[in-house]
Amino acid sequence: MAIGVKVIERPIAETSYVRAALQGMGRTLKHLFEQKVTTQYPEQKESLSRRWRGTHRMLTTEDGKAKCVACGLCPTICPANCIKLVPGEDERGNRYPLAFEIDEFRCIFCGYCQEVCPEEAIHLGRHYENSEYSREGFVYDLERLTAQTHPVCEMWDPADPKGE
C-alpha cells in the first residue's frame, strides 16, 4: 500500500516572509509616531477595577467588634497558609477570634478567604500602596484589619460575566 502525498498550492501573498516582515515594521513605525500617554503617578492615579484584590480588611458590627465568628474556614481554604486564627468563646457561647493574623507577604490575594466566609467578615480591599520598614509590618493583626477603611473588592458575579 503506497502512501499518498497531497500537495497544496498556496498563493505567494500568503507565504511571503518579506510581506510579513514589512507589515511588522509598518506597525512598529506607526507606534513610534503615536502620541505617548504618561501618568504622573503620585498626583494622578488610574482608577482601579471594582474587582481589584489588594490588602485585607475585616468588617465590623455596629458596636465596633469584628464580624468574624472564628469558624476556621479561611485558614483552612487558604492555599498560601498565611492566615493564623485562634478561636475563643465568651460566657454566652458566642465565638470570636482571640488572635487573627494575615501575613501579607505570603498571601497570593486569591480571594478564597472572602468567598468562603459565612459572615462576610473578611474582605480584600482595593488598597495597593503598601510600604513598611520591616517584615513584621506586613503581618496584619485583628486590630489593624478592623482599622482599615479602604473600599472592599467586589468579587465576580456569575449573573454579570463581563463585570459591568
Sequence and secondary structure as in RCSB ss.txt:
>XXXX:A:sequence
MAIGVKVIERPIAETSYVRAALQGMGRTLKHLFEQKVTTQYPEQKESLSRRWRGTHRMLTTEDGKAKCVACGLCP
TICPANCIKLVPGEDERGNRYPLAFEIDEFRCIFCGYCQEVCPEEAIHLGRHYENSEYSREGFVYDLERLTAQTH
PVCEMWDPADPKGE
>XXXX:A:secstr
           HHHH HHHHHHHHHHHHHHHHTS      TTTS     TT   SEEE B TTS B     SHHH
HH TT  EEEEEEE TTS EEEEEEEEETTT     HHHHH TT  EEEBS      SSGGGGEE HHHHHH  S
 B     TT TT  
